[in-house]
Amino acid sequence: MSRQNQKAIKGDNISPSPDPGKQNCWEVMQCGRGPGQGLDQEHICPAARESRLDGVHGGQNAGRACWVVAGTCCGGEVRGAFAQTITRCRHCMFYQQVVSEEKKAFLDTVSLFQKLIEAGKKLGRIKRRGLIVGGSGLIGGTLMHYFKSKHGDAYEILDPNSKRLSLREPEDIKSYLETYRPDFIVNCAIPPLDGGAQLAYEVNYLGSINLAKAAMALRVPFIHFSSAALQPMGQRVAEDDHLPLSTSMPFYPRSKLMAEMTLKHLHETRGLDYTVIRLGVVYGKHDHKIQGFQRLLFSIATQSMMFLLTRPGVRHSYTHTEKIAPFVHHVLQHREEFTGQTYHFVDPEPVELSRLILAVKDALGVKKPRAIHVPYSMASLGGYSLKLFLRMLRPLGYDGRLPQEVMFLDKFYQSQILSVAKLKKSSFGLPDPEVTVFSELPNIVRYYVARWQHYNLIPTVDRDLLQTAPGTKAFQDTPRDLLEGLHSGRHEYLADFESLRDQDLPDSQF
């Protein structure tokens, strides 16, 4: 396809053609890597080969938009990782020349990236390949579903399990990334909260930093999920606030804090393009593990929480999983704004713990916990006594563990409200502030109660809470009648897939 006949990125207008009166970067910078200089295709500068930006600012290929092309050679050094070069590029004589010449016609970086993506889609040759580590978890699974279901035409998402890519094995990371070479990496992996020092260090710190260094080598963005567990308690806690790194800090938040500190160091010293997304208490469906908010729900469903383990007025910040994926997508599309930054991603309104516990109790229709607040001294003494009792049972062959969240028992009695001022001021803003843990509670309760009852993990509660497929009762009571009704068409419980049939082919083709 000639440059004159290429279609525009948006609409059906013809793209602007290169202006012979305007100079390209290789002509101004005299790098010797431009077209027609006796080099083979492999050694020509990527900016001179990037046809998707042909005609932009009147340049040939990306000759007048080289700052958004990876692998360019500026000052005799291969650069091009966006976060590493954008600051330098803005001080570059050629960049300033293009800004001056184009004036109002100058396209910002976001527009240029959008042109790259849209042009590639029109040419049928681009899908951004993303790697999500921890795709089987609540956060990773939500991201997987979002990109595959809503943006499958533009993104190819990889989600290897730990057998294919273990964060504890640097060679796994290297081998996998050499094979697939993703365009961005998202790290959602976390070990169990009570996994001990070795697991926390190897997964949360070493694994995360090795992934980040791999992203830096590939010159691709790295999105890292972190936790409010590394931050102090209090009101309006800002992104820069964190607990002091010390041996008194539990292993889980310690490893998370160290990872954030090293990511910042790599950004400042070696140009790592990263963003940290720090979450509060996460709530949502489709988590197979009983931890965090699900642990609270499980304790109430089993009526093992006798009284309220908190003080009146204690509030925390909560994060809805369904809101996270659009934010990650936005962050990937606006790297200039979000690179090197940490954002709290939580609902704007904090949640009072005792109110939430009682709301879950009402939703389940159970009698416990009683609306009596247990003082922290009594709760901590009970936890300590139970820990001693379990330790005494070990010589007898019994291995019992306290719930993972007990290590954070003191936080049930202190408020931690994360500031969302920075997120509010960003180009993404505050998403769906009307959607809260209370508005989502009925669906969440129904989902988990149905799942836990199917596995006999909790006693039977109100059957109205169960989400059952049509025909479930007949399957239990009258299976023959159900099967006959399905075969005869009397019951229409099976999905209809006729829309998949190619109407232009005769039935003999199927």
N, C-alpha and C positions, 0 to 999 in steps of 0.2 A: 504494500500500500504506500503510495507516495505521500509526502507531507501535504501536498496541495489537496489530496482527496481524503485525508483523515477527518473523521467526524469529531465534533466538539464533545467535550466531556459531558456536558448537560445540554439537553435539547438536541435538535437536529441541524444546528448551524455548523458551518465549516469552521474548523479551528483556525486561529491566526497563523499565518505562515511566517517563517523566519524573515527578519528584516536584514538585508545585506548591509544596511548602514549602521547596524548595532553590533558591537563586539561581544564575542563569547569569552568565557573565563580563561580558556586556554590561550586565547589570542592576547589578552591583557596580561595574564600572569606569566606567559612564556614558559609553561611547565614542560613542553615537549611531548605531551600525551594527548594532543588533540587529533582529530581525524586528518588523514592525508599527510601524515608526518612519518610514513614508512614503518609504522608499528603494526603488529598483528592485532586482531580483534581483542585478544585477551588483555593486551597491555595498553589499549586505549583507555583513557579515563572513563569511569562509569558515567560521569556527567555527560560526556560526549556520546555515550551509547544509549542514554535513557530517552527512548523515543516517545514515552508517554507524556513528556513535558515539552515536546517539540512545538515551537512557536510561542511558548510562554515568554512574555517580556520581549518578544521579537528575536529570541535566541534559537540556535540550532540545537535540537534535542533539549538537554537541560543546561545548555551553555550559559543561560542567564537565570538559572535557579539551582545552581550546584550545591547550595548549602543544605538541601534536603535529600541529597543523594549519598548513600553510604559508600565508603571505599574511595573517596576522592583523595588525590595526593596534593596536599597544600604545603608549601614550604619544604618540599622534599620528604615529607612524612605522610604515610597513609593515615587519613582521618576519615570522618564521615559518620561515626556514631553520633546521633543527633545531639544527645546531651553533652557530648564531649566537644562538639564543634560550634554550637550555635552562638555561644558567647564570643568566641574568636571570630566567627564569621561576621558578626555585627560590627566588629572593628576592622574588618578587612576592607581594603581600598576598593576592590571590585564590587563587593556587596553595597557599599555606600554609593558607588557610581550608579549601580542599577536603580537604587532607591531614588537617587536624584534625577535620573533620566526618566523613570516611569511616573514619578509623582503619584497622582491619584490612581493610576492604572496598576500600581505595584500590588501584587498578590501576597497576602500574609502567609505564614508558614502553614497554618491549618488548611487554608484553601489549596495550597500546593499539594499537601498530603492527600486531600480529598480527590484532587485531580488524578494523582497516581493510582488510587484505589479504584475510582470509577472508570478510568481509562482502561485499566487492566481487566476489569470485569467486562467491558464492551469488547475488548480484544479476545476474551475468553482464555486468558492466560494467567490470571492471578486469583489466588485465594490466600488470604493471610493465614499462615499456619501458626497456631498457638499451642503451647504446651501448658497444661494444667497439672500440677503435681499435687496430689491429694484429692483427685477427682471423685473418689468414692465417699468422701465426707459430705457434711451438710453444705458447706460453702462451695466446695469444688463441684459437687453434684448440681447445685443450682446454676453455677456458671456454665457447666457443660450443657445443661438443658437450654439455657438462654441462647447461647451461641449457635447451637445446632438447630433449634427450632425456629428462631427468629432471624438468624443471620447466616444460615447454612450456605447461602449462595456466595458469601464473601469471606467466610472463615472455615478453615479446616482445623478441628480441635483434636489434639492428642491427649489421652489420659492414661498413661501406662500405670499398671499396678506395681506394687513394690517388688515383685519378682522380676519385672523388666527394668525398672529404674528405682533402685534403692538409694535414698539420700545418705545412707550410711556407707555407701561404696562409691568413692570418687570415680573409679573406672566405669561404673554403671552410667554415671552422668555423662562422662566424656564419650563413651561408646554410643549412647543413645542420641546425643546431640550431634555427633559427627554424622550419624545416619540421617536424621530428620531435619536438622538445622531450622528450628522454628523462628518465626518473626517476632515473637514475644513469649515471655515465660511468666506464669502466675504461680506463686507458691502458697498453697493452702494447707500444706501438710503440718500436722501436729502430733506429737506422741501423747499417750495417756498422761493425765495430770499427775498421777502417782508413779510414773515410770522410772523415777530415780534419776540420779545425777548423770549416769552414762547415756541413757536414752535422750534426756533433755539436751545434753551437750551435743551428741552426735546428730540428732535430727534438727532441733531448733536452731542450733548455732552452726556447727560444721556443715551440715547439709544445706542449710539456707545460704550460707556464704559461698559454698562451692557452686551452687546454682547461680548465684549472682555473678561470680567470677566467670562462669561459662557464658552468661548473658553478655557480660562485658567483652569477652573475646569474640562473640558473634555479632557484637554491636547492635543488640536488640534491647528493648525495654524489659525491666524486671519489676513485677508487681508483687509486693510482699504483704501478707496478712499478719497482723500482730494483735496484741491483746491489751485491754485496759488493766490487766493484772500487774503490769510493770509500773503503774502510775499510783500516786498517792490518793488517799481518800480526801473528800472535800467537795466544795461547790465550784462550779465553773473551772474545772481542771483543764488546762490548755495542753496543746500538743507537745510543747517543750517541757512540760512537767513530768518528771519520772522519779521513782524511788532511787536512793543511792545504791550503787553497785557494791554489795558487800556479802560476806559469808552468811549473814543472818537472813538474806533474801532466799525464799524457796527456789528450788532448782528450775521450775517451769518459768516463772517471770524473770529469773536471772538470765536464763538462756535467751529469752525473747528480747530482753534489754540489750544484751551483748550483741545480738544479731543486728538490732537497729543501729547501734553505735558503730559497728563495722561497716554497715551499708553507707552510713553518712560519711565515714572516713574514705571509703572507696569512691564515692561521688566527688568528694572534694579533692582527692589526690590523683585519681585515675579516670575520672569522667564517667563513672557508672551512671547509667540512666535508670533510675529506680523511683518507685513511689511506695510508701508504706500506708496501708489502710488499717487503722486501728479500730477494733470492734469492742462493743460493750457486751452485755449478756445477750447471746444470740437466741432468737426464737424463730420457729418455722417448722414446716413439715418435711418428711422424707429423710429423717436422720435415724439410722438403725442403732445408734449407740444411745444408752441412757446416761446422759451427762448434762451438766449445765441446767438449762431451763427444763429439759426433759426429766432430770433427776427430781426437781421440785414437783413436777406433775406426777411422776411415778410415786413419790412418797405420799402424796395426797390420795392418789388412786388406791394405794394399798392400805391407806389409813394408818400408816406407820408414823406419821407426824401427829403427835398428840396435842401439842400446843404450838403457838407461834414463836419460832426461833428468830426473833428480831425485836427491835424496839419500835414504838410508834414514830412515824415520820421519817424512817430510814428510806432513802430513795436511791435508785441506780439508773444508769443509762442502758437502754436496750436497743438491739439491732435486729431489724427484720431481714431475713435472708433474701426475700424476693426483691428487695430494693438494691441489693449489692451489685448484681450483674450489670444493670444499666450504667451504674457508676463506673465499674471497671471498663466497660466499653467506651464511655466518655473519656476516661483517663487515657486510654490507649490512643484515642483520636486527637488528643490535645496535649501532646508530650511537652511542648514548650512551657505550658502553664504548670503542669503537675510534676515535672521531673525534679528529683531531689527533695520532694515535699512529703510530709506526714499529715494525714487527715484523720480526724475522728469521724467515723461513719456510724452515727447512732440517731435514733428518733429524737426530735427536738425536745419532747417532753419526757422528763424522767418518770420512773414508775415507783410508787410506794410499795415496798415488799409485802407488808401485811395486807394491804388492800388486794394485791395480786393473789396472795395465798387464799384469801377468803373468796375471791372471784372464781378461782379454780375449784374450790370446795363446792360452791353453789352450782357451777357448771356440771360437776360430777354427781351432785345430789347425795353427797356423803355427809356424815355427822362430824367428822374430825378433819382438821384440828379445831380445837376449841379456841374461841376468841380471847385467849389469855396469853399475854406476852411473857416468855421465860427470860429472866435476866441473863446477861452474858456469863456471869460468874457461874451460874448453875448449869448453863448449856456447856460451857467449856469443861467443867468438872465432870459432867456426864460423858462427854467425848473422851476425856482422859481416862476415866474409869473403864469405859468400854474397850479402849485401846489396850490397857493393861490386861483385861480379861481375855482378849483375843490372843495376846502374847503368851499367856499362861496355857492356852489350849494347844499351841503349836507342838510342844513335846509329845502330846497325845495323838498327833497326826491330823489335827484339825487346822485348816488354813482359812482363816476368815479375814476380811479386810473391811475397813470403814469406807464409806462412800468417798470418792476422790475429792469432792467439794469440801469435805470437813476440814481440809488444810486451810481453807479460806473462811472458816467459821466466823472469825472476828469481823469480816467484811459484811456479814449479815446484820451487824449491829452498827455499821457506819455508812454514811451516805457517800456515794461517788458519782458525781454528775459531771460528765464530760462536756466541755464547751463545743458548740457547733458553729461558733462565729466564723471560723475560717472556711468551713464547708459552705456556709450561707453566702459568703462573699465570692465564692468560686463561680466559674461559669456554669457549673452543674446545679448549684443551689441545694435547697432542702427538698428531697423527694417525698411526695404524698404525706404531708404531716398528719393528715387525718387517719392514716393507717397506723394503728398501734397494737401492742400486745393484747389489749382489751378488745379491740374490734376484730382481731384474728382468733381470739381465744376459742369460740365455738368450733370452728373448723379444725384447729389444732387439737383440741380435746377429742373430737370425734375420730380424727385420724389415729392418734396414739392409743386411745382406749381400744379401738377395734383391733389394732395390731397386737397389743399386749394381751388382749383376751384370746385372740386366735392362738397365741403361744402359751396360754394358761399362766401368764406371769402375774395377773391381777385377778381378784375375785370379780364375779359378774356384777356389772352395774346396770343402770337403766338401758334397756335394749334400744331406746330411741337414739342413744349416742353412737350406736354401731353403724358403720358404713358398710352395707352389704350389697353384693351384686344382685340384680333381679333374678329371682328363681332360687335364692339361697335356701329359703324355708322349704320349698318343694324338693330341693336336693336332699335335705335332711329327712323329710317325712315321706315323700312320695316320689322316689327317683324314677320309677317306671313311667308314671304319668308325665313327669317333667320331660323325659326323653321322647316320649310319643308326641307331646305337644311341640317340642322343638323340631322334630322331623316333619310333622304335618303342617307346620307354620302357624299353629294355634298360639304358640308363644313366640314372640319376636324379641328374644333376649340376646341373640347373637348380632354382632355389628354387621352393617351392610357395606360391602367393599366394591359394589358395582361401578362406582365412579372411577375405579382404577382401570376398568376395561377399556381397551383401545377400540373405539367404535368403528374404526376404519378397517379392522381386520376381521375376517370371517371366524366363526366360532371354532372351526377346525384348527385354528392356529393356537388354541389354548389347551 
